[in-house]
Amino acid sequence: MSNTSQEYDSIIKICTDIFTKKMKDYGSAWRILRTSSLTDQIFIKAKPIRSIEEKGMSKVDEGIRTEYIAIVNYCIMAMVQLELGESENTELQEDECLTLYNKHFYASKSLMEDKNHDYDEAWRDMRLSSLTDLILMKLLRTKQIEDNNGKTLISEGIDANYADILNYAVFALIKIEEGVK
């Protein structure tokens, strides 16, 4: 595995830094969101990426990189919500929140390492636009599972989809950091 683990850690630092700064600005107000609302937030971040890819430009100064970082962070928020459950009490101490954040980021990294071994780093040969499409597909699947009250007959659950979306977004960020457009 080339330096995927190190590159992943570099992306973790970038995303964690932004998450931590937003925690200082907003606290854990996101705890009020249902996981379905977080799924929609991720969708809202993924759609403009595809639009920018197709149109070749953006009228809002957000950029694809910023949107992928937001996808990563919203995925972790969703995984925390799945673990803790939805709550009207939005208070989550910063240290506890970062512990949960890191737990889910590193669990997703472990999943990536296992899949990356089996798939032999196939993502490196993929187009950035394909990673975007995979994220959107996983989001549509997640919405369907949510509409089915979390029940599946044969498929992975919502948590697995969030982990895959997070990893696709990290792969995209690694490619962006390497200068791939």
N, C-alpha and C positions, 0 to 999 in steps of 0.2 A: 504494500500500500504506500504509494509515494509519501508525501507529507500530509495526507488528508487529516490525520489526527491533530497535527499542529495547526493546520489551516482552520480546522473546526474550532479549536481552542481560541484562535485569534478572533473568529466571528463571535464566539461566546463572550469574549471581553467587550467587543463593540456593543453587542445587544444588551449585555448586563449593565454597561455604563449608562446607556440611554434609559433602560428600565429603572435604574437606581435614581437617576436625575428626575424622571417623571414621578417616581414615588415621593421624592422630596417636594415636588410641586403639587401633586394631587392626592398624596396618600394612597390608600387602597380603595378609593371610591369605586373602582372597577368590580369590587366584590358584590356590588348590587346587581350586576348583570347575570342573567341566566346564561347557561352555556349556549343556548340557541342564539342569543344576542351576540355572544362572542363569535360564533360561527359566522353570523352576518357581518360582523366587523371585519373578520378576516376576508370575507368575500368582497367587502367594500375596498379593501386594500389590494386584492388580487386583480379585480376588474380593470383599474386604471393601468396596471402594469401591461396587461394584454392590449389595452387601447393604445398606450404609448408605443408598444412594439409594432402594432399594425399601422399606426399613423406616422410613426417616426418622430414625433414631437409631443411636448406637453405644454399646456397653457398655464398650469399651476406649478410653481417651483418646489415640487416635492421630490420628484425623481424616483426612478425605479429602485435604487438602493435603499432609500428611506422606506419605501413601501414594503420591501422584503424584510427589513429589520422589524417593522411594525407587525408583519405576519408572524415572525418568530415570537415576538413578545406576546401577541394575542394568543398564540397557540399555548404558550406556557401558562398564561392566565386561565385559559380554558381548562388545562390539565389540573391546575390548582383547584379550580371550581369543582371539577369532577371529584377530586379527592376530598375536599372539605365540605362540599355541598353548598348550595346557594344559601345566602344569609342576608337578612335585613341589616344585621350588624356588619358594617363594612370595615370596622377597625381591625387591622392586621398590622402588628408591629413590624417595623422595617426589617429587623434581623430575622424574624420568623418568616416573613415574606421572601426574603432573599434566600433563606435556607430551602424553602419550598421551590423557589425559582430554580436554584442550582440543582436540586434533586431531579427535577423534571428535565432540565437541559442535559444533565449528564446521563440520565436514563435514555433519552433520545439519542445521545451520542453513542451509547453502548449498542443500541439497536442499529444505528447507522453502521457501526464497525462490523457487526455480524452480517448485515445485508451487503455491505460493501465487499466483504470477503467473498460471499457467495456470488455476487453479481460482477465481481472483478472490476470494480470502479467504472461500470458502464456509464454512469452519469457524466463522466469527464468527456465522453464523446457525444453527449447530447447537446442540442441547441438550448440556449437560455429560454427561448419561447416554448420549448417542450416542457421544461420545468414549470413554467407558468401554467401551461395547459394541464399538467398533472395535478397541480395545486387546485385549480378550478374544478377538475373532475372529483378530487377527494372531497372538496367542499360540497359539491352536489350530492355525493354519496352520504356525507355526514348529515346534510339537511334531510335526506330521505330517512336515514336511521332515526334522527330526532323526531321526524313526523310519525315514525313507527314506535314512538315511545322508547327508543333505545334498543328495541328487539331486532335481532337478526336471525336468520335461519342457518346461514353457513358462513357469513362474512365476519370480518373483524369488527370490533366495536368502535365507538366514537373516539375513545382514547387512542387507539392505534392509528386512526385517521389523522388526529392532531399531531401525533409523533411523526408520521410520514410527511405531512404538510410542513412541519417545522424543518425536517431534514431536507426536503426539496428546496425550501427557502435558504437554508444554510448553503447548500450546493450552489444555488444561484449567486449568493453573496460571495462565495469563494471565487466563482467565475468572474464576477464583477471586479473583485479585488485584483484578479489577474489581468484585467483589462478587456475581458470578453464583453461584447455588446450584443 
